[in-house]
Amino acid sequence: MSRPKPIDQWIETVSTKMPQFSKPQATVLTLWSYGMVLARSCALTAVVVLIAPLLNLNDNTLRQRLREWWYDAKDKPGKQRQDLDVTTSFTP
């Protein structure tokens, strides 16, 4: 997937600040956060409408990718899917 440079830079920042996330997890978190800033909303549809054209993706493809980010591993398609342990992002 070809991405605009600002999204690649944001992925790098998320990966650096949250090394506990895998590269795919950091990428989807980036898409969520970047989309929320652009949309000024955390609504899934608002994020998808703004981000999908930037990535040259079908709206439904991106919508499903964003949705699966918070699914349990057993509910995700594929063999190498991981759970997202959000507690690793909290500070004491």
Biopython code that builds the backbone (N, CA, C, O; Angstrom):
import numpy as np
from Bio.PDB.StructureBuilder import StructureBuilder

atoms = [
    (1, "MET", "N", (0.852, -1.170, 0.000)),
    (1, "MET", "CA", (0.000, 0.000, 0.000)),
    (1, "MET", "C", (0.896, 1.231, 0.000)),
    (1, "MET", "O", (1.739, 1.402, 0.881)),
    (2, "SER", "N", (0.707, 2.066, -0.977)),
    (2, "SER", "CA", (1.440, 3.320, -1.057)),
    (2, "SER", "C", (0.766, 4.341, -0.147)),
    (2, "SER", "O", (-0.451, 4.521, -0.183)),
    (3, "ARG", "N", (1.580, 5.002, 0.665)),
    (3, "ARG", "CA", (1.022, 5.956, 1.631)),
    (3, "ARG", "C", (1.670, 7.320, 1.449)),
    (3, "ARG", "O", (2.828, 7.416, 1.043)),
    (4, "PRO", "N", (0.912, 8.385, 1.755)),
    (4, "PRO", "CA", (1.514, 9.718, 1.762)),
    (4, "PRO", "C", (2.600, 9.809, 2.835)),
    (4, "PRO", "O", (2.523, 9.141, 3.866)),
    (5, "LYS", "N", (3.605, 10.636, 2.584)),
    (5, "LYS", "CA", (4.737, 10.780, 3.503)),
    (5, "LYS", "C", (4.318, 11.131, 4.936)),
    (5, "LYS", "O", (4.898, 10.583, 5.873)),
    (6, "PRO", "N", (3.319, 12.036, 5.154)),
    (6, "PRO", "CA", (2.939, 12.338, 6.537)),
    (6, "PRO", "C", (2.422, 11.110, 7.292)),
    (6, "PRO", "O", (2.637, 10.995, 8.499)),
    (7, "ILE", "N", (1.754, 10.206, 6.605)),
    (7, "ILE", "CA", (1.276, 8.992, 7.279)),
    (7, "ILE", "C", (2.452, 8.094, 7.626)),
    (7, "ILE", "O", (2.490, 7.521, 8.715)),
    (8, "ASP", "N", (3.413, 7.962, 6.714)),
    (8, "ASP", "CA", (4.607, 7.161, 7.020)),
    (8, "ASP", "C", (5.370, 7.744, 8.211)),
    (8, "ASP", "O", (5.868, 6.999, 9.054)),
    (9, "GLN", "N", (5.461, 9.062, 8.279)),
    (9, "GLN", "CA", (6.137, 9.703, 9.414)),
    (9, "GLN", "C", (5.376, 9.459, 10.706)),
    (9, "GLN", "O", (5.981, 9.248, 11.758)),
    (10, "TRP", "N", (4.053, 9.486, 10.631)),
    (10, "TRP", "CA", (3.219, 9.246, 11.814)),
    (10, "TRP", "C", (3.384, 7.798, 12.275)),
    (10, "TRP", "O", (3.447, 7.534, 13.476)),
    (11, "ILE", "N", (3.454, 6.859, 11.327)),
    (11, "ILE", "CA", (3.677, 5.445, 11.669)),
    (11, "ILE", "C", (5.002, 5.302, 12.416)),
    (11, "ILE", "O", (5.089, 4.586, 13.413)),
    (12, "GLU", "N", (6.015, 5.982, 11.931)),
    (12, "GLU", "CA", (7.330, 5.916, 12.576)),
    (12, "GLU", "C", (7.264, 6.454, 14.011)),
    (12, "GLU", "O", (7.868, 5.884, 14.920)),
    (13, "THR", "N", (6.539, 7.539, 14.203)),
    (13, "THR", "CA", (6.389, 8.115, 15.544)),
    (13, "THR", "C", (5.643, 7.163, 16.463)),
    (13, "THR", "O", (6.066, 6.938, 17.597)),
    (14, "VAL", "N", (4.541, 6.603, 15.990)),
    (14, "VAL", "CA", (3.762, 5.662, 16.804)),
    (14, "VAL", "C", (4.617, 4.441, 17.144)),
    (14, "VAL", "O", (4.617, 3.984, 18.288)),
    (15, "SER", "N", (5.337, 3.917, 16.169)),
    (15, "SER", "CA", (6.190, 2.742, 16.403)),
    (15, "SER", "C", (7.287, 3.034, 17.420)),
    (15, "SER", "O", (7.628, 2.179, 18.237)),
    (16, "THR", "N", (7.831, 4.231, 17.367)),
    (16, "THR", "CA", (8.897, 4.616, 18.297)),
    (16, "THR", "C", (8.352, 4.806, 19.711)),
    (16, "THR", "O", (8.955, 4.346, 20.681)),
    (17, "LYS", "N", (7.223, 5.476, 19.822)),
    (17, "LYS", "CA", (6.642, 5.780, 21.136)),
    (17, "LYS", "C", (5.942, 4.579, 21.768)),
    (17, "LYS", "O", (5.792, 4.514, 22.988)),
    (18, "MET", "N", (5.516, 3.631, 20.937)),
    (18, "MET", "CA", (4.789, 2.452, 21.427)),
    (18, "MET", "C", (5.409, 1.180, 20.840)),
    (18, "MET", "O", (4.785, 0.504, 20.023)),
    (19, "PRO", "N", (6.627, 0.861, 21.253)),
    (19, "PRO", "CA", (7.329, -0.288, 20.664)),
    (19, "PRO", "C", (6.686, -1.637, 20.976)),
    (19, "PRO", "O", (7.042, -2.646, 20.368)),
    (20, "GLN", "N", (5.742, -1.661, 21.918)),
    (20, "GLN", "CA", (5.069, -2.917, 22.252)),
    (20, "GLN", "C", (4.118, -3.369, 21.149)),
    (20, "GLN", "O", (3.709, -4.530, 21.121)),
    (21, "PHE", "N", (3.764, -2.464, 20.239)),
    (21, "PHE", "CA", (2.862, -2.822, 19.151)),
    (21, "PHE", "C", (3.645, -3.379, 17.972)),
    (21, "PHE", "O", (4.746, -2.922, 17.665)),
    (22, "SER", "N", (3.056, -4.374, 17.318)),
    (22, "SER", "CA", (3.658, -4.888, 16.090)),
    (22, "SER", "C", (3.532, -3.809, 15.016)),
    (22, "SER", "O", (2.785, -2.846, 15.186)),
    (23, "LYS", "N", (4.254, -3.968, 13.920)),
    (23, "LYS", "CA", (4.187, -2.992, 12.823)),
    (23, "LYS", "C", (2.751, -2.850, 12.294)),
    (23, "LYS", "O", (2.298, -1.722, 12.097)),
    (24, "PRO", "N", (2.016, -3.951, 12.056)),
    (24, "PRO", "CA", (0.630, -3.793, 11.611)),
    (24, "PRO", "C", (-0.254, -3.085, 12.643)),
    (24, "PRO", "O", (-1.108, -2.280, 12.271)),
    (25, "GLN", "N", (-0.061, -3.372, 13.916)),
    (25, "GLN", "CA", (-0.848, -2.702, 14.954)),
    (25, "GLN", "C", (-0.540, -1.201, 14.977)),
    (25, "GLN", "O", (-1.449, -0.379, 15.088)),
    (26, "ALA", "N", (0.728, -0.855, 14.874)),
    (26, "ALA", "CA", (1.118, 0.553, 14.857)),
    (26, "ALA", "C", (0.569, 1.258, 13.617)),
    (26, "ALA", "O", (0.169, 2.421, 13.685)),
    (27, "THR", "N", (0.552, 0.563, 12.501)),
    (27, "THR", "CA", (0.028, 1.146, 11.263)),
    (27, "THR", "C", (-1.453, 1.453, 11.380)),
    (27, "THR", "O", (-1.895, 2.536, 10.997)),
    (28, "VAL", "N", (-2.223, 0.513, 11.905)),
    (28, "VAL", "CA", (-3.663, 0.742, 12.030)),
    (28, "VAL", "C", (-3.945, 1.805, 13.094)),
    (28, "VAL", "O", (-4.843, 2.628, 12.916)),
    (29, "LEU", "N", (-3.199, 1.799, 14.186)),
    (29, "LEU", "CA", (-3.358, 2.856, 15.182)),
    (29, "LEU", "C", (-3.062, 4.223, 14.555)),
    (29, "LEU", "O", (-3.740, 5.207, 14.852)),
    (30, "THR", "N", (-2.066, 4.277, 13.702)),
    (30, "THR", "CA", (-1.742, 5.506, 12.989)),
    (30, "THR", "C", (-2.899, 5.939, 12.103)),
    (30, "THR", "O", (-3.279, 7.109, 12.103)),
    (31, "LEU", "N", (-3.459, 5.004, 11.351)),
    (31, "LEU", "CA", (-4.577, 5.357, 10.472)),
    (31, "LEU", "C", (-5.750, 5.890, 11.278)),
    (31, "LEU", "O", (-6.391, 6.867, 10.891)),
    (32, "TRP", "N", (-6.025, 5.233, 12.415)),
    (32, "TRP", "CA", (-7.095, 5.711, 13.297)),
    (32, "TRP", "C", (-6.800, 7.129, 13.787)),
    (32, "TRP", "O", (-7.632, 8.023, 13.632)),
    (33, "SER", "N", (-5.636, 7.337, 14.367)),
    (33, "SER", "CA", (-5.331, 8.628, 14.979)),
    (33, "SER", "C", (-5.199, 9.735, 13.940)),
    (33, "SER", "O", (-5.692, 10.843, 14.150)),
    (34, "TYR", "N", (-4.548, 9.450, 12.837)),
    (34, "TYR", "CA", (-4.401, 10.433, 11.758)),
    (34, "TYR", "C", (-5.784, 10.803, 11.212)),
    (34, "TYR", "O", (-6.080, 11.976, 10.984)),
    (35, "GLY", "N", (-6.613, 9.794, 11.008)),
    (35, "GLY", "CA", (-7.963, 10.038, 10.510)),
    (35, "GLY", "C", (-8.812, 10.842, 11.480)),
    (35, "GLY", "O", (-9.586, 11.704, 11.063)),
    (36, "MET", "N", (-8.675, 10.567, 12.770)),
    (36, "MET", "CA", (-9.452, 11.318, 13.760)),
    (36, "MET", "C", (-9.047, 12.794, 13.786)),
    (36, "MET", "O", (-9.895, 13.672, 13.946)),
    (37, "VAL", "N", (-7.764, 13.056, 13.631)),
    (37, "VAL", "CA", (-7.304, 14.444, 13.605)),
    (37, "VAL", "C", (-7.861, 15.155, 12.364)),
    (37, "VAL", "O", (-8.375, 16.270, 12.462)),
    (38, "LEU", "N", (-7.756, 14.511, 11.213)),
    (38, "LEU", "CA", (-8.257, 15.133, 9.988)),
    (38, "LEU", "C", (-9.773, 15.324, 10.012)),
    (38, "LEU", "O", (-10.290, 16.356, 9.586)),
    (39, "ALA", "N", (-10.477, 14.304, 10.521)),
    (39, "ALA", "CA", (-11.943, 14.346, 10.530)),
    (39, "ALA", "C", (-12.499, 15.175, 11.677)),
    (39, "ALA", "O", (-13.664, 15.570, 11.673)),
    (40, "ARG", "N", (-11.637, 15.430, 12.665)),
    (40, "ARG", "CA", (-12.103, 16.079, 13.901)),
    (40, "ARG", "C", (-13.252, 15.293, 14.510)),
    (40, "ARG", "O", (-14.215, 15.848, 15.039)),
    (41, "SER", "N", (-13.111, 13.981, 14.412)),
    (41, "SER", "CA", (-14.142, 13.059, 14.891)),
    (41, "SER", "C", (-13.507, 11.691, 15.070)),
    (41, "SER", "O", (-12.544, 11.355, 14.381)),
    (42, "CYS", "N", (-14.042, 10.900, 15.994)),
    (42, "CYS", "CA", (-13.562, 9.529, 16.150)),
    (42, "CYS", "C", (-14.546, 8.535, 15.536)),
    (42, "CYS", "O", (-14.411, 7.326, 15.726)),
    (43, "ALA", "N", (-15.529, 9.040, 14.804)),
    (43, "ALA", "CA", (-16.508, 8.173, 14.155)),
    (43, "ALA", "C", (-15.840, 7.382, 13.033)),
    (43, "ALA", "O", (-15.105, 7.938, 12.216)),
    (44, "LEU", "N", (-16.103, 6.098, 13.007)),
    (44, "LEU", "CA", (-15.494, 5.214, 12.013)),
    (44, "LEU", "C", (-15.736, 5.718, 10.593)),
    (44, "LEU", "O", (-14.801, 5.786, 9.795)),
    (45, "THR", "N", (-16.962, 6.068, 10.275)),
    (45, "THR", "CA", (-17.282, 6.525, 8.918)),
    (45, "THR", "C", (-16.535, 7.797, 8.567)),
    (45, "THR", "O", (-16.042, 7.931, 7.447)),
    (46, "ALA", "N", (-16.442, 8.726, 9.490)),
    (46, "ALA", "CA", (-15.728, 9.977, 9.230)),
    (46, "ALA", "C", (-14.255, 9.713, 8.938)),
    (46, "ALA", "O", (-13.678, 10.316, 8.033)),
    (47, "VAL", "N", (-13.654, 8.820, 9.700)),
    (47, "VAL", "CA", (-12.243, 8.482, 9.490)),
    (47, "VAL", "C", (-12.056, 7.793, 8.142)),
    (47, "VAL", "O", (-11.140, 8.130, 7.392)),
    (48, "VAL", "N", (-12.913, 6.841, 7.839)),
    (48, "VAL", "CA", (-12.805, 6.087, 6.583)),
    (48, "VAL", "C", (-12.941, 7.011, 5.373)),
    (48, "VAL", "O", (-12.166, 6.906, 4.423)),
    (49, "VAL", "N", (-13.914, 7.906, 5.405)),
    (49, "VAL", "CA", (-14.169, 8.792, 4.268)),
    (49, "VAL", "C", (-12.952, 9.664, 3.964)),
    (49, "VAL", "O", (-12.700, 9.982, 2.802)),
    (50, "LEU", "N", (-12.203, 10.051, 4.978)),
    (50, "LEU", "CA", (-11.028, 10.894, 4.752)),
    (50, "LEU", "C", (-9.756, 10.109, 4.429)),
    (50, "LEU", "O", (-8.934, 10.559, 3.630)),
    (51, "ILE", "N", (-9.596, 8.956, 5.038)),
    (51, "ILE", "CA", (-8.342, 8.219, 4.893)),
    (51, "ILE", "C", (-8.324, 7.287, 3.671)),
    (51, "ILE", "O", (-7.289, 7.169, 3.015)),
    (52, "ALA", "N", (-9.418, 6.640, 3.358)),
    (52, "ALA", "CA", (-9.455, 5.682, 2.241)),
    (52, "ALA", "C", (-8.948, 6.284, 0.922)),
    (52, "ALA", "O", (-8.144, 5.648, 0.240)),
    (53, "PRO", "N", (-9.389, 7.483, 0.546)),
    (53, "PRO", "CA", (-8.870, 8.052, -0.710)),
    (53, "PRO", "C", (-7.363, 8.338, -0.667)),
    (53, "PRO", "O", (-6.679, 8.221, -1.683)),
    (54, "LEU", "N", (-6.855, 8.709, 0.497)),
    (54, "LEU", "CA", (-5.412, 8.971, 0.617)),
    (54, "LEU", "C", (-4.589, 7.708, 0.379)),
    (54, "LEU", "O", (-3.464, 7.767, -0.118)),
    (55, "LEU", "N", (-5.173, 6.564, 0.743)),
    (55, "LEU", "CA", (-4.468, 5.282, 0.618)),
    (55, "LEU", "C", (-4.874, 4.516, -0.636)),
    (55, "LEU", "O", (-4.380, 3.420, -0.902)),
    (56, "ASN", "N", (-5.783, 5.116, -1.400)),
    (56, "ASN", "CA", (-6.291, 4.466, -2.606)),
    (56, "ASN", "C", (-6.936, 3.118, -2.278)),
    (56, "ASN", "O", (-6.752, 2.132, -2.991)),
    (57, "LEU", "N", (-7.699, 3.101, -1.176)),
    (57, "LEU", "CA", (-8.381, 1.895, -0.716)),
    (57, "LEU", "C", (-9.891, 2.053, -0.851)),
    (57, "LEU", "O", (-10.426, 3.161, -0.810)),
    (58, "ASN", "N", (-10.551, 0.933, -1.011)),
    (58, "ASN", "CA", (-12.003, 0.900, -0.964)),
    (58, "ASN", "C", (-12.435, 1.227, 0.459)),
    (58, "ASN", "O", (-11.799, 0.788, 1.418)),
    (59, "ASP", "N", (-13.520, 1.999, 0.602)),
    (59, "ASP", "CA", (-14.007, 2.371, 1.936)),
    (59, "ASP", "C", (-14.244, 1.154, 2.822)),
    (59, "ASP", "O", (-13.850, 1.153, 3.988)),
    (60, "ASN", "N", (-14.882, 0.121, 2.282)),
    (60, "ASN", "CA", (-15.197, -1.051, 3.101)),
    (60, "ASN", "C", (-13.956, -1.834, 3.517)),
    (60, "ASN", "O", (-13.927, -2.431, 4.593)),
    (61, "THR", "N", (-12.937, -1.833, 2.672)),
    (61, "THR", "CA", (-11.673, -2.493, 3.028)),
    (61, "THR", "C", (-11.037, -1.809, 4.232)),
    (61, "THR", "O", (-10.623, -2.465, 5.189)),
    (62, "LEU", "N", (-10.965, -0.494, 4.171)),
    (62, "LEU", "CA", (-10.381, 0.246, 5.290)),
    (62, "LEU", "C", (-11.256, 0.147, 6.531)),
    (62, "LEU", "O", (-10.741, -0.002, 7.639)),
    (63, "ARG", "N", (-12.557, 0.226, 6.360)),
    (63, "ARG", "CA", (-13.479, 0.114, 7.506)),
    (63, "ARG", "C", (-13.237, -1.200, 8.250)),
    (63, "ARG", "O", (-13.156, -1.214, 9.478)),
    (64, "GLN", "N", (-13.123, -2.306, 7.504)),
    (64, "GLN", "CA", (-12.901, -3.608, 8.142)),
    (64, "GLN", "C", (-11.538, -3.670, 8.817)),
    (64, "GLN", "O", (-11.412, -4.224, 9.909)),
    (65, "ARG", "N", (-10.522, -3.111, 8.182)),
    (65, "ARG", "CA", (-9.174, -3.101, 8.767)),
    (65, "ARG", "C", (-9.176, -2.335, 10.097)),
    (65, "ARG", "O", (-8.573, -2.780, 11.074)),
    (66, "LEU", "N", (-9.846, -1.203, 10.127)),
    (66, "LEU", "CA", (-9.917, -0.419, 11.357)),
    (66, "LEU", "C", (-10.726, -1.154, 12.425)),
    (66, "LEU", "O", (-10.355, -1.146, 13.599)),
    (67, "ARG", "N", (-11.817, -1.781, 12.027)),
    (67, "ARG", "CA", (-12.639, -2.525, 12.985)),
    (67, "ARG", "C", (-11.863, -3.675, 13.627)),
    (67, "ARG", "O", (-11.920, -3.877, 14.840)),
    (68, "GLU", "N", (-11.147, -4.415, 12.805)),
    (68, "GLU", "CA", (-10.441, -5.597, 13.306)),
    (68, "GLU", "C", (-9.335, -5.246, 14.289)),
    (68, "GLU", "O", (-8.859, -6.119, 15.015)),
    (69, "TRP", "N", (-8.922, -3.997, 14.327)),
    (69, "TRP", "CA", (-7.844, -3.588, 15.224)),
    (69, "TRP", "C", (-8.182, -3.896, 16.670)),
    (69, "TRP", "O", (-7.296, -4.265, 17.440)),
    (70, "TRP", "N", (-9.436, -3.755, 17.055)),
    (70, "TRP", "CA", (-9.794, -3.991, 18.463)),
    (70, "TRP", "C", (-10.416, -5.363, 18.701)),
    (70, "TRP", "O", (-10.768, -5.683, 19.837)),
    (71, "TYR", "N", (-10.561, -6.181, 17.660)),
    (71, "TYR", "CA", (-11.106, -7.531, 17.833)),
    (71, "TYR", "C", (-10.114, -8.404, 18.605)),
    (71, "TYR", "O", (-8.908, -8.156, 18.589)),
    (72, "ASP", "N", (-10.644, -9.436, 19.284)),
    (72, "ASP", "CA", (-9.782, -10.462, 19.864)),
    (72, "ASP", "C", (-9.145, -11.259, 18.731)),
    (72, "ASP", "O", (-9.714, -11.354, 17.643)),
    (73, "ALA", "N", (-7.975, -11.828, 18.977)),
    (73, "ALA", "CA", (-7.256, -12.567, 17.943)),
    (73, "ALA", "C", (-8.110, -13.677, 17.335)),
    (73, "ALA", "O", (-8.062, -13.911, 16.127)),
    (74, "LYS", "N", (-8.891, -14.360, 18.173)),
    (74, "LYS", "CA", (-9.709, -15.468, 17.670)),
    (74, "LYS", "C", (-10.801, -15.000, 16.711)),
    (74, "LYS", "O", (-11.329, -15.795, 15.934)),
    (75, "ASP", "N", (-11.137, -13.724, 16.764)),
    (75, "ASP", "CA", (-12.186, -13.176, 15.907)),
    (75, "ASP", "C", (-11.651, -12.524, 14.641)),
    (75, "ASP", "O", (-12.421, -12.004, 13.834)),
    (76, "LYS", "N", (-10.332, -12.551, 14.465)),
    (76, "LYS", "CA", (-9.712, -11.960, 13.283)),
    (76, "LYS", "C", (-9.399, -13.057, 12.276)),
    (76, "LYS", "O", (-9.039, -14.168, 12.665)),
    (77, "PRO", "N", (-9.533, -12.759, 10.988)),
    (77, "PRO", "CA", (-9.147, -13.763, 9.995)),
    (77, "PRO", "C", (-7.624, -13.872, 9.908)),
    (77, "PRO", "O", (-6.910, -12.925, 10.238)),
    (78, "GLY", "N", (-7.141, -15.003, 9.474)),
    (78, "GLY", "CA", (-5.707, -15.185, 9.324)),
    (78, "GLY", "C", (-5.115, -15.995, 10.464)),
    (78, "GLY", "O", (-5.745, -16.184, 11.505)),
    (79, "LYS", "N", (-3.889, -16.473, 10.251)),
    (79, "LYS", "CA", (-3.247, -17.362, 11.216)),
    (79, "LYS", "C", (-2.347, -16.641, 12.216)),
    (79, "LYS", "O", (-2.124, -17.152, 13.314)),
    (80, "GLN", "N", (-1.835, -15.484, 11.868)),
    (80, "GLN", "CA", (-0.862, -14.808, 12.733)),
    (80, "GLN", "C", (-1.462, -13.596, 13.442)),
    (80, "GLN", "O", (-0.732, -12.671, 13.797)),
    (81, "ARG", "N", (-2.743, -13.583, 13.648)),
    (81, "ARG", "CA", (-3.395, -12.436, 14.288)),
    (81, "ARG", "C", (-3.095, -12.418, 15.772)),
    (81, "ARG", "O", (-2.951, -13.468, 16.398)),
    (82, "GLN", "N", (-3.001, -11.218, 16.337)),
    (82, "GLN", "CA", (-2.652, -11.059, 17.744)),
    (82, "GLN", "C", (-3.728, -10.268, 18.467)),
    (82, "GLN", "O", (-4.423, -9.440, 17.877)),
    (83, "ASP", "N", (-3.845, -10.544, 19.764)),
    (83, "ASP", "CA", (-4.689, -9.705, 20.608)),
    (83, "ASP", "C", (-3.969, -8.380, 20.825)),
    (83, "ASP", "O", (-2.743, -8.305, 20.742)),
    (84, "LEU", "N", (-4.728, -7.361, 21.098)),
    (84, "LEU", "CA", (-4.164, -6.058, 21.409)),
    (84, "LEU", "C", (-4.292, -5.833, 22.893)),
    (84, "LEU", "O", (-5.393, -5.619, 23.400)),
    (85, "ASP", "N", (-3.177, -5.878, 23.597)),
    (85, "ASP", "CA", (-3.184, -5.669, 25.036)),
    (85, "ASP", "C", (-2.980, -4.188, 25.321)),
    (85, "ASP", "O", (-1.849, -3.704, 25.361)),
    (86, "VAL", "N", (-4.077, -3.476, 25.517)),
    (86, "VAL", "CA", (-3.977, -2.025, 25.704)),
    (86, "VAL", "C", (-3.321, -1.655, 27.023)),
    (86, "VAL", "O", (-2.831, -0.536, 27.172)),
    (87, "THR", "N", (-3.302, -2.566, 27.975)),
    (87, "THR", "CA", (-2.709, -2.235, 29.275)),
    (87, "THR", "C", (-1.212, -1.957, 29.150)),
    (87, "THR", "O", (-0.635, -1.301, 30.017)),
    (88, "THR", "N", (-0.578, -2.446, 28.084)),
    (88, "THR", "CA", (0.843, -2.179, 27.902)),
    (88, "THR", "C", (1.100, -0.711, 27.529)),
    (88, "THR", "O", (2.245, -0.259, 27.521)),
    (89, "SER", "N", (0.030, 0.022, 27.223)),
    (89, "SER", "CA", (0.160, 1.425, 26.847)),
    (89, "SER", "C", (-0.035, 2.364, 28.041)),
    (89, "SER", "O", (0.158, 3.573, 27.914)),
    (90, "PHE", "N", (-0.414, 1.821, 29.186)),
    (90, "PHE", "CA", (-0.643, 2.648, 30.369)),
    (90, "PHE", "C", (0.635, 2.809, 31.156)),
    (90, "PHE", "O", (1.481, 1.915, 31.181)),
    (91, "THR", "N", (0.771, 3.940, 31.790)),
    (91, "THR", "CA", (1.911, 4.148, 32.677)),
    (91, "THR", "C", (1.421, 3.976, 34.121)),
    (91, "THR", "O", (0.249, 4.212, 34.415)),
    (92, "PRO", "N", (2.317, 3.569, 35.010)),
    (92, "PRO", "CA", (1.909, 3.365, 36.407)),
    (92, "PRO", "C", (1.441, 4.664, 37.066)),
    (92, "PRO", "O", (1.065, 4.660, 38.238)),
]
sb = StructureBuilder()
sb.init_structure("model")
sb.init_model(0)
sb.init_chain("A")
sb.init_seg("    ")
for serial, (resi, resn, name, xyz) in enumerate(atoms, 1):
    if name == "N":
        sb.init_residue(resn, " ", resi, " ")
    sb.init_atom(name, np.array(xyz, "f"), 0.0, 1.0, " ", f" {name:<3s}", serial, name[0])
structure = sb.get_structure()
